[in-house]
Amino acid sequence: MSAELSWFKSSYSDSSGSACLEVACSRSNSSPHTIHIRDSKLGPGSPHFVVPADAWAVFVAYASREA
């Protein structure tokens, strides 16, 4: 699944690459947008987890307020 996703790193990731999250968005005809999150240290084959886009939006809004 991750081969067909376009991953990007957080703009807040450190410059050494040792503390990075990568995120990818997907959408298919049978499902709504989903957000995929993985640890960049583990490389392209890293396991990742998936959350609905609306749950991700709530998390990002909360994290932005608390930052």
PDBQT receptor file of N, H, CA, C and O in Angstrom, charges set to zero:
ATOM      1  N   MET A   1       0.824  -1.195   0.000  1.00  0.00    +0.000 N 
ATOM      2  CA  MET A   1       0.000   0.000   0.000  1.00  0.00    +0.000 C 
ATOM      3  C   MET A   1       0.863   1.252   0.000  1.00  0.00    +0.000 C 
ATOM      4  O   MET A   1       0.534   2.201  -0.711  1.00  0.00    +0.000 OA
ATOM      5  N   SER A   2       1.955   1.300   0.766  1.00  0.00    +0.000 N 
ATOM      6  H   SER A   2       2.222   0.528   1.344  1.00  0.00    +0.000 HD
ATOM      7  CA  SER A   2       2.720   2.534   0.877  1.00  0.00    +0.000 C 
ATOM      8  C   SER A   2       3.427   2.906  -0.416  1.00  0.00    +0.000 C 
ATOM      9  O   SER A   2       3.796   4.067  -0.589  1.00  0.00    +0.000 OA
ATOM     10  N   ALA A   3       3.633   1.947  -1.346  1.00  0.00    +0.000 N 
ATOM     11  H   ALA A   3       3.333   1.003  -1.205  1.00  0.00    +0.000 HD
ATOM     12  CA  ALA A   3       4.295   2.258  -2.607  1.00  0.00    +0.000 C 
ATOM     13  C   ALA A   3       3.469   3.224  -3.445  1.00  0.00    +0.000 C 
ATOM     14  O   ALA A   3       4.029   3.997  -4.222  1.00  0.00    +0.000 OA
ATOM     15  N   GLU A   4       2.157   3.196  -3.301  1.00  0.00    +0.000 N 
ATOM     16  H   GLU A   4       1.701   2.568  -2.670  1.00  0.00    +0.000 HD
ATOM     17  CA  GLU A   4       1.307   4.072  -4.095  1.00  0.00    +0.000 C 
ATOM     18  C   GLU A   4       1.008   5.402  -3.407  1.00  0.00    +0.000 C 
ATOM     19  O   GLU A   4       0.302   6.243  -3.963  1.00  0.00    +0.000 OA
ATOM     20  N   LEU A   5       1.534   5.592  -2.219  1.00  0.00    +0.000 N 
ATOM     21  H   LEU A   5       2.108   4.908  -1.768  1.00  0.00    +0.000 HD
ATOM     22  CA  LEU A   5       1.311   6.830  -1.476  1.00  0.00    +0.000 C 
ATOM     23  C   LEU A   5       2.460   7.799  -1.705  1.00  0.00    +0.000 C 
ATOM     24  O   LEU A   5       3.598   7.390  -1.931  1.00  0.00    +0.000 OA
ATOM     25  N   SER A   6       2.151   9.074  -1.643  1.00  0.00    +0.000 N 
ATOM     26  H   SER A   6       1.226   9.407  -1.459  1.00  0.00    +0.000 HD
ATOM     27  CA  SER A   6       3.173  10.122  -1.745  1.00  0.00    +0.000 C 
ATOM     28  C   SER A   6       3.405  10.681  -0.347  1.00  0.00    +0.000 C 
ATOM     29  O   SER A   6       2.585  11.439   0.171  1.00  0.00    +0.000 OA
ATOM     30  N   TRP A   7       4.531  10.301   0.261  1.00  0.00    +0.000 N 
ATOM     31  H   TRP A   7       5.197   9.686  -0.160  1.00  0.00    +0.000 HD
ATOM     32  CA  TRP A   7       4.832  10.677   1.638  1.00  0.00    +0.000 C 
ATOM     33  C   TRP A   7       5.533  12.018   1.703  1.00  0.00    +0.000 C 
ATOM     34  O   TRP A   7       6.309  12.357   0.810  1.00  0.00    +0.000 OA
ATOM     35  N   PHE A   8       5.268  12.788   2.755  1.00  0.00    +0.000 N 
ATOM     36  H   PHE A   8       4.637  12.512   3.481  1.00  0.00    +0.000 HD
ATOM     37  CA  PHE A   8       5.998  14.036   2.999  1.00  0.00    +0.000 C 
ATOM     38  C   PHE A   8       6.306  14.147   4.484  1.00  0.00    +0.000 C 
ATOM     39  O   PHE A   8       5.584  13.606   5.321  1.00  0.00    +0.000 OA
ATOM     40  N   LYS A   9       7.390  14.855   4.805  1.00  0.00    +0.000 N 
ATOM     41  H   LYS A   9       7.977  15.295   4.125  1.00  0.00    +0.000 HD
ATOM     42  CA  LYS A   9       7.812  15.026   6.193  1.00  0.00    +0.000 C 
ATOM     43  C   LYS A   9       7.198  16.280   6.784  1.00  0.00    +0.000 C 
ATOM     44  O   LYS A   9       6.891  17.238   6.075  1.00  0.00    +0.000 OA
ATOM     45  N   SER A  10       7.031  16.255   8.065  1.00  0.00    +0.000 N 
ATOM     46  H   SER A  10       7.280  15.477   8.641  1.00  0.00    +0.000 HD
ATOM     47  CA  SER A  10       6.539  17.408   8.801  1.00  0.00    +0.000 C 
ATOM     48  C   SER A  10       7.501  18.576   8.643  1.00  0.00    +0.000 C 
ATOM     49  O   SER A  10       8.716  18.380   8.599  1.00  0.00    +0.000 OA
ATOM     50  N   SER A  11       6.975  19.769   8.558  1.00  0.00    +0.000 N 
ATOM     51  H   SER A  11       5.989  19.928   8.594  1.00  0.00    +0.000 HD
ATOM     52  CA  SER A  11       7.824  20.963   8.480  1.00  0.00    +0.000 C 
ATOM     53  C   SER A  11       8.534  21.214   9.803  1.00  0.00    +0.000 C 
ATOM     54  O   SER A  11       9.469  22.013   9.860  1.00  0.00    +0.000 OA
ATOM     55  N   TYR A  12       8.103  20.540  10.868  1.00  0.00    +0.000 N 
ATOM     56  H   TYR A  12       7.343  19.890  10.822  1.00  0.00    +0.000 HD
ATOM     57  CA  TYR A  12       8.733  20.692  12.180  1.00  0.00    +0.000 C 
ATOM     58  C   TYR A  12       9.756  19.603  12.478  1.00  0.00    +0.000 C 
ATOM     59  O   TYR A  12      10.306  19.567  13.579  1.00  0.00    +0.000 OA
ATOM     60  N   SER A  13      10.025  18.715  11.524  1.00  0.00    +0.000 N 
ATOM     61  H   SER A  13       9.578  18.744  10.630  1.00  0.00    +0.000 HD
ATOM     62  CA  SER A  13      11.000  17.653  11.739  1.00  0.00    +0.000 C 
ATOM     63  C   SER A  13      12.385  18.249  11.904  1.00  0.00    +0.000 C 
ATOM     64  O   SER A  13      12.704  19.288  11.325  1.00  0.00    +0.000 OA
ATOM     65  N   ASP A  14      13.202  17.577  12.703  1.00  0.00    +0.000 N 
ATOM     66  H   ASP A  14      12.943  16.734  13.173  1.00  0.00    +0.000 HD
ATOM     67  CA  ASP A  14      14.544  18.125  12.905  1.00  0.00    +0.000 C 
ATOM     68  C   ASP A  14      15.423  17.895  11.674  1.00  0.00    +0.000 C 
ATOM     69  O   ASP A  14      15.138  17.016  10.860  1.00  0.00    +0.000 OA
ATOM     70  N   SER A  15      16.480  18.678  11.541  1.00  0.00    +0.000 N 
ATOM     71  H   SER A  15      16.711  19.391  12.202  1.00  0.00    +0.000 HD
ATOM     72  CA  SER A  15      17.309  18.656  10.341  1.00  0.00    +0.000 C 
ATOM     73  C   SER A  15      18.151  17.393  10.220  1.00  0.00    +0.000 C 
ATOM     74  O   SER A  15      18.596  17.064   9.120  1.00  0.00    +0.000 OA
ATOM     75  N   SER A  16      18.382  16.681  11.311  1.00  0.00    +0.000 N 
ATOM     76  H   SER A  16      18.021  16.948  12.204  1.00  0.00    +0.000 HD
ATOM     77  CA  SER A  16      19.190  15.467  11.235  1.00  0.00    +0.000 C 
ATOM     78  C   SER A  16      18.385  14.273  10.726  1.00  0.00    +0.000 C 
ATOM     79  O   SER A  16      18.955  13.237  10.385  1.00  0.00    +0.000 OA
ATOM     80  N   GLY A  17      17.081  14.416  10.676  1.00  0.00    +0.000 N 
ATOM     81  H   GLY A  17      16.617  15.258  10.954  1.00  0.00    +0.000 HD
ATOM     82  CA  GLY A  17      16.237  13.333  10.197  1.00  0.00    +0.000 C 
ATOM     83  C   GLY A  17      15.963  12.264  11.238  1.00  0.00    +0.000 C 
ATOM     84  O   GLY A  17      15.405  11.214  10.920  1.00  0.00    +0.000 OA
ATOM     85  N   SER A  18      16.354  12.524  12.484  1.00  0.00    +0.000 N 
ATOM     86  H   SER A  18      16.808  13.377  12.741  1.00  0.00    +0.000 HD
ATOM     87  CA  SER A  18      16.198  11.488  13.503  1.00  0.00    +0.000 C 
ATOM     88  C   SER A  18      14.865  11.541  14.236  1.00  0.00    +0.000 C 
ATOM     89  O   SER A  18      14.549  10.626  14.995  1.00  0.00    +0.000 OA
ATOM     90  N   ALA A  19      14.089  12.573  14.030  1.00  0.00    +0.000 N 
ATOM     91  H   ALA A  19      14.346  13.316  13.412  1.00  0.00    +0.000 HD
ATOM     92  CA  ALA A  19      12.804  12.695  14.729  1.00  0.00    +0.000 C 
ATOM     93  C   ALA A  19      11.736  13.168  13.765  1.00  0.00    +0.000 C 
ATOM     94  O   ALA A  19      11.166  14.247  13.926  1.00  0.00    +0.000 OA
ATOM     95  N   CYS A  20      11.471  12.346  12.761  1.00  0.00    +0.000 N 
ATOM     96  H   CYS A  20      11.933  11.469  12.630  1.00  0.00    +0.000 HD
ATOM     97  CA  CYS A  20      10.537  12.775  11.713  1.00  0.00    +0.000 C 
ATOM     98  C   CYS A  20       9.334  11.858  11.618  1.00  0.00    +0.000 C 
ATOM     99  O   CYS A  20       9.441  10.635  11.716  1.00  0.00    +0.000 OA
ATOM    100  N   LEU A  21       8.211  12.474  11.428  1.00  0.00    +0.000 N 
ATOM    101  H   LEU A  21       8.124  13.467  11.348  1.00  0.00    +0.000 HD
ATOM    102  CA  LEU A  21       7.020  11.750  11.026  1.00  0.00    +0.000 C 
ATOM    103  C   LEU A  21       6.809  12.039   9.555  1.00  0.00    +0.000 C 
ATOM    104  O   LEU A  21       7.070  13.145   9.082  1.00  0.00    +0.000 OA
ATOM    105  N   GLU A  22       6.338  11.044   8.843  1.00  0.00    +0.000 N 
ATOM    106  H   GLU A  22       6.126  10.145   9.228  1.00  0.00    +0.000 HD
ATOM    107  CA  GLU A  22       5.950  11.249   7.455  1.00  0.00    +0.000 C 
ATOM    108  C   GLU A  22       4.455  10.974   7.359  1.00  0.00    +0.000 C 
ATOM    109  O   GLU A  22       3.915  10.111   8.050  1.00  0.00    +0.000 OA
ATOM    110  N   VAL A  23       3.807  11.730   6.486  1.00  0.00    +0.000 N 
ATOM    111  H   VAL A  23       4.246  12.431   5.925  1.00  0.00    +0.000 HD
ATOM    112  CA  VAL A  23       2.362  11.655   6.335  1.00  0.00    +0.000 C 
ATOM    113  C   VAL A  23       2.037  11.508   4.855  1.00  0.00    +0.000 C 
ATOM    114  O   VAL A  23       2.714  12.082   4.002  1.00  0.00    +0.000 OA
ATOM    115  N   ALA A  24       1.012  10.746   4.560  1.00  0.00    +0.000 N 
ATOM    116  H   ALA A  24       0.462  10.279   5.253  1.00  0.00    +0.000 HD
ATOM    117  CA  ALA A  24       0.513  10.612   3.191  1.00  0.00    +0.000 C 
ATOM    118  C   ALA A  24      -1.009  10.596   3.237  1.00  0.00    +0.000 C 
ATOM    119  O   ALA A  24      -1.604  10.128   4.208  1.00  0.00    +0.000 OA
ATOM    120  N   CYS A  25      -1.628  11.106   2.193  1.00  0.00    +0.000 N 
ATOM    121  H   CYS A  25      -1.145  11.486   1.404  1.00  0.00    +0.000 HD
ATOM    122  CA  CYS A  25      -3.085  11.118   2.081  1.00  0.00    +0.000 C 
ATOM    123  C   CYS A  25      -3.500  10.162   0.972  1.00  0.00    +0.000 C 
ATOM    124  O   CYS A  25      -2.810  10.030  -0.038  1.00  0.00    +0.000 OA
ATOM    125  N   SER A  26      -4.612   9.508   1.165  1.00  0.00    +0.000 N 
ATOM    126  H   SER A  26      -5.173   9.615   1.986  1.00  0.00    +0.000 HD
ATOM    127  CA  SER A  26      -5.121   8.636   0.103  1.00  0.00    +0.000 C 
ATOM    128  C   SER A  26      -6.634   8.779   0.004  1.00  0.00    +0.000 C 
ATOM    129  O   SER A  26      -7.313   9.220   0.931  1.00  0.00    +0.000 OA
ATOM    130  N   ARG A  27      -7.117   8.392  -1.148  1.00  0.00    +0.000 N 
ATOM    131  H   ARG A  27      -6.565   8.034  -1.901  1.00  0.00    +0.000 HD
ATOM    132  CA  ARG A  27      -8.555   8.369  -1.371  1.00  0.00    +0.000 C 
ATOM    133  C   ARG A  27      -8.842   7.367  -2.472  1.00  0.00    +0.000 C 
ATOM    134  O   ARG A  27      -8.138   7.310  -3.480  1.00  0.00    +0.000 OA
ATOM    135  N   SER A  28      -9.877   6.584  -2.268  1.00  0.00    +0.000 N 
ATOM    136  H   SER A  28     -10.450   6.630  -1.449  1.00  0.00    +0.000 HD
ATOM    137  CA  SER A  28     -10.308   5.655  -3.305  1.00  0.00    +0.000 C 
ATOM    138  C   SER A  28     -11.796   5.870  -3.539  1.00  0.00    +0.000 C 
ATOM    139  O   SER A  28     -12.461   6.583  -2.787  1.00  0.00    +0.000 OA
ATOM    140  N   ASN A  29     -12.303   5.251  -4.581  1.00  0.00    +0.000 N 
ATOM    141  H   ASN A  29     -11.763   4.672  -5.192  1.00  0.00    +0.000 HD
ATOM    142  CA  ASN A  29     -13.729   5.391  -4.885  1.00  0.00    +0.000 C 
ATOM    143  C   ASN A  29     -14.600   4.787  -3.790  1.00  0.00    +0.000 C 
ATOM    144  O   ASN A  29     -15.745   5.199  -3.599  1.00  0.00    +0.000 OA
ATOM    145  N   SER A  30     -14.051   3.808  -3.074  1.00  0.00    +0.000 N 
ATOM    146  H   SER A  30     -13.122   3.474  -3.229  1.00  0.00    +0.000 HD
ATOM    147  CA  SER A  30     -14.856   3.119  -2.069  1.00  0.00    +0.000 C 
ATOM    148  C   SER A  30     -14.662   3.643  -0.651  1.00  0.00    +0.000 C 
ATOM    149  O   SER A  30     -15.366   3.217   0.264  1.00  0.00    +0.000 OA
ATOM    150  N   SER A  31     -13.713   4.564  -0.455  1.00  0.00    +0.000 N 
ATOM    151  H   SER A  31     -13.140   4.910  -1.198  1.00  0.00    +0.000 HD
ATOM    152  CA  SER A  31     -13.497   5.070   0.902  1.00  0.00    +0.000 C 
ATOM    153  C   SER A  31     -13.186   6.560   0.875  1.00  0.00    +0.000 C 
ATOM    154  O   SER A  31     -12.691   7.080  -0.124  1.00  0.00    +0.000 OA
ATOM    155  N   PRO A  32     -13.478   7.240   1.974  1.00  0.00    +0.000 N 
ATOM    156  CA  PRO A  32     -13.152   8.668   2.055  1.00  0.00    +0.000 C 
ATOM    157  C   PRO A  32     -11.647   8.864   2.233  1.00  0.00    +0.000 C 
ATOM    158  O   PRO A  32     -10.890   7.895   2.293  1.00  0.00    +0.000 OA
ATOM    159  N   HIS A  33     -11.231  10.096   2.315  1.00  0.00    +0.000 N 
ATOM    160  H   HIS A  33     -11.846  10.883   2.267  1.00  0.00    +0.000 HD
ATOM    161  CA  HIS A  33      -9.818  10.391   2.541  1.00  0.00    +0.000 C 
ATOM    162  C   HIS A  33      -9.337   9.713   3.817  1.00  0.00    +0.000 C 
ATOM    163  O   HIS A  33     -10.032   9.688   4.833  1.00  0.00    +0.000 OA
ATOM    164  N   THR A  34      -8.145   9.172   3.738  1.00  0.00    +0.000 N 
ATOM    165  H   THR A  34      -7.580   9.192   2.913  1.00  0.00    +0.000 HD
ATOM    166  CA  THR A  34      -7.496   8.616   4.915  1.00  0.00    +0.000 C 
ATOM    167  C   THR A  34      -6.094   9.190   5.009  1.00  0.00    +0.000 C 
ATOM    168  O   THR A  34      -5.482   9.543   4.001  1.00  0.00    +0.000 OA
ATOM    169  N   ILE A  35      -5.597   9.277   6.226  1.00  0.00    +0.000 N 
ATOM    170  H   ILE A  35      -6.094   8.991   7.045  1.00  0.00    +0.000 HD
ATOM    171  CA  ILE A  35      -4.265   9.814   6.479  1.00  0.00    +0.000 C 
ATOM    172  C   ILE A  35      -3.395   8.674   6.995  1.00  0.00    +0.000 C 
ATOM    173  O   ILE A  35      -3.785   7.948   7.909  1.00  0.00    +0.000 OA
ATOM    174  N   HIS A  36      -2.222   8.526   6.406  1.00  0.00    +0.000 N 
ATOM    175  H   HIS A  36      -1.905   9.116   5.664  1.00  0.00    +0.000 HD
ATOM    176  CA  HIS A  36      -1.267   7.487   6.777  1.00  0.00    +0.000 C 
ATOM    177  C   HIS A  36      -0.095   8.170   7.472  1.00  0.00    +0.000 C 
ATOM    178  O   HIS A  36       0.403   9.190   6.995  1.00  0.00    +0.000 OA
ATOM    179  N   ILE A  37       0.346   7.614   8.597  1.00  0.00    +0.000 N 
ATOM    180  H   ILE A  37      -0.058   6.786   8.985  1.00  0.00    +0.000 HD
ATOM    181  CA  ILE A  37       1.436   8.209   9.377  1.00  0.00    +0.000 C 
ATOM    182  C   ILE A  37       2.473   7.125   9.647  1.00  0.00    +0.000 C 
ATOM    183  O   ILE A  37       2.127   6.002  10.013  1.00  0.00    +0.000 OA
ATOM    184  N   ARG A  38       3.764   7.474   9.462  1.00  0.00    +0.000 N 
ATOM    185  H   ARG A  38       4.045   8.387   9.165  1.00  0.00    +0.000 HD
ATOM    186  CA  ARG A  38       4.839   6.523   9.739  1.00  0.00    +0.000 C 
ATOM    187  C   ARG A  38       6.062   7.237  10.289  1.00  0.00    +0.000 C 
ATOM    188  O   ARG A  38       6.171   8.460  10.201  1.00  0.00    +0.000 OA
ATOM    189  N   ASP A  39       6.972   6.474  10.853  1.00  0.00    +0.000 N 
ATOM    190  H   ASP A  39       6.883   5.481  10.925  1.00  0.00    +0.000 HD
ATOM    191  CA  ASP A  39       8.243   6.966  11.380  1.00  0.00    +0.000 C 
ATOM    192  C   ASP A  39       9.267   6.906  10.251  1.00  0.00    +0.000 C 
ATOM    193  O   ASP A  39       9.537   5.828   9.722  1.00  0.00    +0.000 OA
ATOM    194  N   SER A  40       9.834   8.038   9.877  1.00  0.00    +0.000 N 
ATOM    195  H   SER A  40       9.614   8.914  10.306  1.00  0.00    +0.000 HD
ATOM    196  CA  SER A  40      10.751   8.072   8.738  1.00  0.00    +0.000 C 
ATOM    197  C   SER A  40      12.066   7.346   9.001  1.00  0.00    +0.000 C 
ATOM    198  O   SER A  40      12.740   6.946   8.052  1.00  0.00    +0.000 OA
ATOM    199  N   LYS A  41      12.444   7.168  10.257  1.00  0.00    +0.000 N 
ATOM    200  H   LYS A  41      11.896   7.493  11.028  1.00  0.00    +0.000 HD
ATOM    201  CA  LYS A  41      13.709   6.489  10.570  1.00  0.00    +0.000 C 
ATOM    202  C   LYS A  41      13.726   5.053  10.064  1.00  0.00    +0.000 C 
ATOM    203  O   LYS A  41      14.796   4.505   9.799  1.00  0.00    +0.000 OA
ATOM    204  N   LEU A  42      12.568   4.444   9.928  1.00  0.00    +0.000 N 
ATOM    205  H   LEU A  42      11.699   4.890  10.144  1.00  0.00    +0.000 HD
ATOM    206  CA  LEU A  42      12.487   3.041   9.549  1.00  0.00    +0.000 C 
ATOM    207  C   LEU A  42      12.465   2.824   8.041  1.00  0.00    +0.000 C 
ATOM    208  O   LEU A  42      12.466   1.681   7.584  1.00  0.00    +0.000 OA
ATOM    209  N   GLY A  43      12.444   3.894   7.268  1.00  0.00    +0.000 N 
ATOM    210  H   GLY A  43      12.443   4.822   7.640  1.00  0.00    +0.000 HD
ATOM    211  CA  GLY A  43      12.518   3.788   5.812  1.00  0.00    +0.000 C 
ATOM    212  C   GLY A  43      11.190   3.512   5.141  1.00  0.00    +0.000 C 
ATOM    213  O   GLY A  43      10.149   3.462   5.796  1.00  0.00    +0.000 OA
ATOM    214  N   PRO A  44      11.232   3.333   3.820  1.00  0.00    +0.000 N 
ATOM    215  CA  PRO A  44      10.010   3.179   3.027  1.00  0.00    +0.000 C 
ATOM    216  C   PRO A  44       9.153   1.977   3.412  1.00  0.00    +0.000 C 
ATOM    217  O   PRO A  44       7.939   1.998   3.208  1.00  0.00    +0.000 OA
ATOM    218  N   GLY A  45       9.761   0.940   3.960  1.00  0.00    +0.000 N 
ATOM    219  H   GLY A  45      10.747   0.923   4.125  1.00  0.00    +0.000 HD
ATOM    220  CA  GLY A  45       8.990  -0.230   4.343  1.00  0.00    +0.000 C 
ATOM    221  C   GLY A  45       8.425  -0.152   5.747  1.00  0.00    +0.000 C 
ATOM    222  O   GLY A  45       7.910  -1.139   6.271  1.00  0.00    +0.000 OA
ATOM    223  N   SER A  46       8.519   1.011   6.351  1.00  0.00    +0.000 N 
ATOM    224  H   SER A  46       8.937   1.813   5.925  1.00  0.00    +0.000 HD
ATOM    225  CA  SER A  46       8.067   1.209   7.728  1.00  0.00    +0.000 C 
ATOM    226  C   SER A  46       6.589   0.891   7.875  1.00  0.00    +0.000 C 
ATOM    227  O   SER A  46       5.792   1.225   6.999  1.00  0.00    +0.000 OA
ATOM    228  N   PRO A  47       6.216   0.247   8.975  1.00  0.00    +0.000 N 
ATOM    229  CA  PRO A  47       4.780   0.100   9.236  1.00  0.00    +0.000 C 
ATOM    230  C   PRO A  47       4.168   1.476   9.445  1.00  0.00    +0.000 C 
ATOM    231  O   PRO A  47       4.842   2.406   9.887  1.00  0.00    +0.000 OA
ATOM    232  N   HIS A  48       2.912   1.595   9.130  1.00  0.00    +0.000 N 
ATOM    233  H   HIS A  48       2.365   0.839   8.771  1.00  0.00    +0.000 HD
ATOM    234  CA  HIS A  48       2.239   2.879   9.342  1.00  0.00    +0.000 C 
ATOM    235  C   HIS A  48       0.820   2.628   9.816  1.00  0.00    +0.000 C 
ATOM    236  O   HIS A  48       0.276   1.533   9.672  1.00  0.00    +0.000 OA
ATOM    237  N   PHE A  49       0.241   3.662  10.381  1.00  0.00    +0.000 N 
ATOM    238  H   PHE A  49       0.682   4.552  10.498  1.00  0.00    +0.000 HD
ATOM    239  CA  PHE A  49      -1.148   3.536  10.793  1.00  0.00    +0.000 C 
ATOM    240  C   PHE A  49      -1.994   4.540  10.029  1.00  0.00    +0.000 C 
ATOM    241  O   PHE A  49      -1.491   5.529   9.496  1.00  0.00    +0.000 OA
ATOM    242  N   VAL A  50      -3.276   4.265   9.991  1.00  0.00    +0.000 N 
ATOM    243  H   VAL A  50      -3.685   3.461  10.424  1.00  0.00    +0.000 HD
ATOM    244  CA  VAL A  50      -4.208   5.021   9.163  1.00  0.00    +0.000 C 
ATOM    245  C   VAL A  50      -5.318   5.574  10.037  1.00  0.00    +0.000 C 
ATOM    246  O   VAL A  50      -5.868   4.870  10.884  1.00  0.00    +0.000 OA
ATOM    247  N   VAL A  51      -5.641   6.846   9.823  1.00  0.00    +0.000 N 
ATOM    248  H   VAL A  51      -5.194   7.418   9.135  1.00  0.00    +0.000 HD
ATOM    249  CA  VAL A  51      -6.756   7.476  10.528  1.00  0.00    +0.000 C 
ATOM    250  C   VAL A  51      -7.645   8.200   9.517  1.00  0.00    +0.000 C 
ATOM    251  O   VAL A  51      -7.165   8.618   8.464  1.00  0.00    +0.000 OA
ATOM    252  N   PRO A  52      -8.923   8.352   9.822  1.00  0.00    +0.000 N 
ATOM    253  CA  PRO A  52      -9.805   9.127   8.943  1.00  0.00    +0.000 C 
ATOM    254  C   PRO A  52      -9.342  10.593   8.898  1.00  0.00    +0.000 C 
ATOM    255  O   PRO A  52      -8.805  11.115   9.876  1.00  0.00    +0.000 OA
ATOM    256  N   ALA A  53      -9.553  11.227   7.779  1.00  0.00    +0.000 N 
ATOM    257  H   ALA A  53      -9.989  10.803   6.985  1.00  0.00    +0.000 HD
ATOM    258  CA  ALA A  53      -9.111  12.617   7.601  1.00  0.00    +0.000 C 
ATOM    259  C   ALA A  53      -9.725  13.551   8.632  1.00  0.00    +0.000 C 
ATOM    260  O   ALA A  53      -9.057  14.474   9.097  1.00  0.00    +0.000 OA
ATOM    261  N   ASP A  54     -10.985  13.331   8.997  1.00  0.00    +0.000 N 
ATOM    262  H   ASP A  54     -11.527  12.581   8.619  1.00  0.00    +0.000 HD
ATOM    263  CA  ASP A  54     -11.601  14.233   9.990  1.00  0.00    +0.000 C 
ATOM    264  C   ASP A  54     -10.952  14.081  11.361  1.00  0.00    +0.000 C 
ATOM    265  O   ASP A  54     -10.824  15.066  12.088  1.00  0.00    +0.000 OA
ATOM    266  N   ALA A  55     -10.543  12.876  11.728  1.00  0.00    +0.000 N 
ATOM    267  H   ALA A  55     -10.648  12.075  11.138  1.00  0.00    +0.000 HD
ATOM    268  CA  ALA A  55      -9.841  12.676  13.004  1.00  0.00    +0.000 C 
ATOM    269  C   ALA A  55      -8.468  13.345  12.966  1.00  0.00    +0.000 C 
ATOM    270  O   ALA A  55      -8.041  13.932  13.960  1.00  0.00    +0.000 OA
ATOM    271  N   TRP A  56      -7.782  13.264  11.845  1.00  0.00    +0.000 N 
ATOM    272  H   TRP A  56      -8.129  12.787  11.038  1.00  0.00    +0.000 HD
ATOM    273  CA  TRP A  56      -6.480  13.922  11.688  1.00  0.00    +0.000 C 
ATOM    274  C   TRP A  56      -6.640  15.436  11.824  1.00  0.00    +0.000 C 
ATOM    275  O   TRP A  56      -5.822  16.089  12.471  1.00  0.00    +0.000 OA
ATOM    276  N   ALA A  57      -7.676  15.989  11.225  1.00  0.00    +0.000 N 
ATOM    277  H   ALA A  57      -8.341  15.459  10.700  1.00  0.00    +0.000 HD
ATOM    278  CA  ALA A  57      -7.909  17.436  11.297  1.00  0.00    +0.000 C 
ATOM    279  C   ALA A  57      -8.129  17.886  12.738  1.00  0.00    +0.000 C 
ATOM    280  O   ALA A  57      -7.633  18.939  13.138  1.00  0.00    +0.000 OA
ATOM    281  N   VAL A  58      -8.867  17.102  13.519  1.00  0.00    +0.000 N 
ATOM    282  H   VAL A  58      -9.270  16.247  13.193  1.00  0.00    +0.000 HD
ATOM    283  CA  VAL A  58      -9.087  17.432  14.927  1.00  0.00    +0.000 C 
ATOM    284  C   VAL A  58      -7.758  17.384  15.686  1.00  0.00    +0.000 C 
ATOM    285  O   VAL A  58      -7.476  18.268  16.495  1.00  0.00    +0.000 OA
ATOM    286  N   PHE A  59      -6.944  16.359  15.428  1.00  0.00    +0.000 N 
ATOM    287  H   PHE A  59      -7.173  15.642  14.771  1.00  0.00    +0.000 HD
ATOM    288  CA  PHE A  59      -5.640  16.248  16.083  1.00  0.00    +0.000 C 
ATOM    289  C   PHE A  59      -4.742  17.437  15.739  1.00  0.00    +0.000 C 
ATOM    290  O   PHE A  59      -4.136  18.026  16.634  1.00  0.00    +0.000 OA
ATOM    291  N   VAL A  60      -4.646  17.794  14.467  1.00  0.00    +0.000 N 
ATOM    292  H   VAL A  60      -5.138  17.316  13.740  1.00  0.00    +0.000 HD
ATOM    293  CA  VAL A  60      -3.794  18.912  14.046  1.00  0.00    +0.000 C 
ATOM    294  C   VAL A  60      -4.278  20.221  14.669  1.00  0.00    +0.000 C 
ATOM    295  O   VAL A  60      -3.461  21.028  15.111  1.00  0.00    +0.000 OA
ATOM    296  N   ALA A  61      -5.585  20.440  14.709  1.00  0.00    +0.000 N 
ATOM    297  H   ALA A  61      -6.248  19.784  14.349  1.00  0.00    +0.000 HD
ATOM    298  CA  ALA A  61      -6.126  21.663  15.325  1.00  0.00    +0.000 C 
ATOM    299  C   ALA A  61      -5.757  21.712  16.805  1.00  0.00    +0.000 C 
ATOM    300  O   ALA A  61      -5.367  22.767  17.306  1.00  0.00    +0.000 OA
ATOM    301  N   TYR A  62      -5.872  20.599  17.505  1.00  0.00    +0.000 N 
ATOM    302  H   TYR A  62      -6.189  19.743  17.098  1.00  0.00    +0.000 HD
ATOM    303  CA  TYR A  62      -5.530  20.551  18.926  1.00  0.00    +0.000 C 
ATOM    304  C   TYR A  62      -4.035  20.795  19.111  1.00  0.00    +0.000 C 
ATOM    305  O   TYR A  62      -3.642  21.590  19.965  1.00  0.00    +0.000 OA
ATOM    306  N   ALA A  63      -3.202  20.125  18.328  1.00  0.00    +0.000 N 
ATOM    307  H   ALA A  63      -3.521  19.479  17.634  1.00  0.00    +0.000 HD
ATOM    308  CA  ALA A  63      -1.749  20.284  18.443  1.00  0.00    +0.000 C 
ATOM    309  C   ALA A  63      -1.327  21.725  18.141  1.00  0.00    +0.000 C 
ATOM    310  O   ALA A  63      -0.399  22.242  18.763  1.00  0.00    +0.000 OA
ATOM    311  N   SER A  64      -1.990  22.359  17.210  1.00  0.00    +0.000 N 
ATOM    312  H   SER A  64      -2.744  21.939  16.704  1.00  0.00    +0.000 HD
ATOM    313  CA  SER A  64      -1.669  23.754  16.866  1.00  0.00    +0.000 C 
ATOM    314  C   SER A  64      -1.978  24.696  18.021  1.00  0.00    +0.000 C 
ATOM    315  O   SER A  64      -1.232  25.641  18.275  1.00  0.00    +0.000 OA
ATOM    316  N   ARG A  65      -3.076  24.438  18.715  1.00  0.00    +0.000 N 
ATOM    317  H   ARG A  65      -3.682  23.670  18.508  1.00  0.00    +0.000 HD
ATOM    318  CA  ARG A  65      -3.442  25.271  19.868  1.00  0.00    +0.000 C 
ATOM    319  C   ARG A  65      -2.475  25.080  21.029  1.00  0.00    +0.000 C 
ATOM    320  O   ARG A  65      -2.179  26.031  21.752  1.00  0.00    +0.000 OA
ATOM    321  N   GLU A  66      -1.986  23.868  21.210  1.00  0.00    +0.000 N 
ATOM    322  H   GLU A  66      -2.227  23.095  20.622  1.00  0.00    +0.000 HD
ATOM    323  CA  GLU A  66      -1.144  23.531  22.347  1.00  0.00    +0.000 C 
ATOM    324  C   GLU A  66       0.324  23.786  22.103  1.00  0.00    +0.000 C 
ATOM    325  O   GLU A  66       1.118  23.704  23.040  1.00  0.00    +0.000 OA
ATOM    326  N   ALA A  67       0.715  24.092  20.884  1.00  0.00    +0.000 N 
ATOM    327  H   ALA A  67       0.070  24.160  20.123  1.00  0.00    +0.000 HD
ATOM    328  CA  ALA A  67       2.136  24.276  20.552  1.00  0.00    +0.000 C 
ATOM    329  C   ALA A  67       2.687  25.575  21.108  1.00  0.00    +0.000 C 
ATOM    330  O   ALA A  67       3.865  25.878  20.917  1.00  0.00    +0.000 OA
TER     331      ALA A  67
